[in-house]
């Protein structure tokens, strides 16, 4: 019985993912992370719990299925910014691959990155997602949601025994 409920958790994650793709291509919400949290973290678990309850599953089975769905969803939501962004390491690997068997020189790699503006696109993402705000003086200031994210990340780093800024 538990395997059946867990299968439903996997299936609903897949269904939410398949809904996510066309929704983002058509609507592309301005605050994408919030949209992902709403779709994967609120709508999908509610649909799953209601469906399993209607089918006569126990509250423990429903809890397992919803927990699996939330774990998969959390992993996806946390990895989403890295997938949509220009990650410097990935950009470096792509640039080196373009060099073919001969590779590229350090100078070529450095010149390529000197032409790219990796900061302004990240800055715009932070503003769009509401993690920072720009003050009247032009300076950037952290918002309450960003403080919450920082708190959680620092807590996880302490739990894992990683020093600040390493690992």
N, C-alpha and C positions, 0 to 999 in steps of 0.2 A: 504493500500500500504506500509506504514512504517513497519508494522508487517512482511510483506513478505520480505522486505529488511533485517530486523533484523534477521529473520530466516536464511537467507543466510549467515549472519555473524557468527551465531552459527554453521551452517553446515560446513562452511569453516574452522573454528577453529577445529572442530572435524576431518575434512579431514587432516588438517595440523598435528594434533596430531597423527592420524593413519599413516601418512607418517613418522613422527618423530620416532616412535617406531622401525620399521624395519631398517630405515637408521642408527640409533644409534647402533643397534645390529650388523649390517653388517659393517658399516664404522667406527663407534665410533670416531668422529672428535676429534682431540687433544684439540682444543679450543672449548669446547662444548657450552659455553654461546654465543660466537660469532656465532656459527652454529645455535643456537636457534633463535638469533636475526635475522639472515638472513632468516631462514625458516618462522618464525612466524611474523616477523616485516617488512619484505620486499617482499618476494615472495608471501605469502598468501594475503596480502592487494592488491598487484598489480593484482593478478588473480581475486580476488573478485571485484575490481573496474572495471576491463576490462569486466568481465562477466556480471555485472549488467548494465554497460553502453550499452553493446551489446544487452541486453534484453530490453532496453528502459526505464530504471529507471532514475528518476531525480537525479541531482547532490546532492540534500539534502538527498535523500534515500541512495545513495551510501556513502555519508559522515557518516550517522548513522551506516550503516553496517560495514564500515571500522573502525569506532571508537569502536564499540562493539568488533570487532575482535582484535583490538590493545589492548583494555583493558583486555580482556581474555588472550591474549598472554602475556602481561606484567605481569599479575598475575602468570601465569605459569612459565615464565622465572625467576621471582624473587623467586619463591618457589622451583625451580629445584635444586639449590645447597643444600638446606636443605634435599631434598628427596634422593639425591645421597650420601650425606655425612653420616658419623657416628656422629649423633647428640648426645652429652652426655646425655641429658635428656631422649631421646628415648632409648638409650643404657641402661640407669639406669632402666627404666620401664621394658624393655625386661628381664634384669637380675633378677629383683624382681619377675617377672612373672614366671621365671624358678624355683623359689623357691617353687612354688605351694601354697597350702593352709597354709603351715607352714611359708611361707615367707623366708627372709634371714636376717642375722644380718648385722649391720653396718660394722662390720669387714670384712665379706664376700664380701660385696659390695665394700668396699675400696680396698680389695686385688684384686678384679677383675679389677678395674680401674688402679691399680698400674701396672698391666701387659700390659695394652694397651698403644699404642703410638698415642694419639689423635692429637698431634701437628704436627708430620712429615707428615701425610696424608693431613692435611689442608695446610701446608706449600707447599707441592708439587702441590696441586690444585691452590694455588695463583701464583706459578711460571708458571704452565702450561697455566693458563688463562691470563697471562701477567699483573697481578695486582701488582706483586712485581718482582724485579730482584735481583740477587745475584751479589754483586760487587767482584772485585778481592781480596778484603780483607776478603771475606767470609760473610760479613754483608749483610743484606737485606735492599733494598731500594724501596720505593713506586714509582709506575709509574704514568704517566699522566692519563690513564683510571681509576686507583684506586683513584686518587685525585678527579676525576669527580664523582665517586660513593660516596666518602666521603662527598663531597660538597652537593650532593642531599640528602643523608641520614641526614646530620646535619640540612639542611634546613627543611626537613620533621619533624625532632624532634622539631625544634623551632616552627614550625606551630602548632604541636600537644601539645606544652607546656611541653615537656619532657626534663628534665635536661640531660646533656651529661653523657652517661654511665649508665643511669637508664631507666627502663620501657620496 
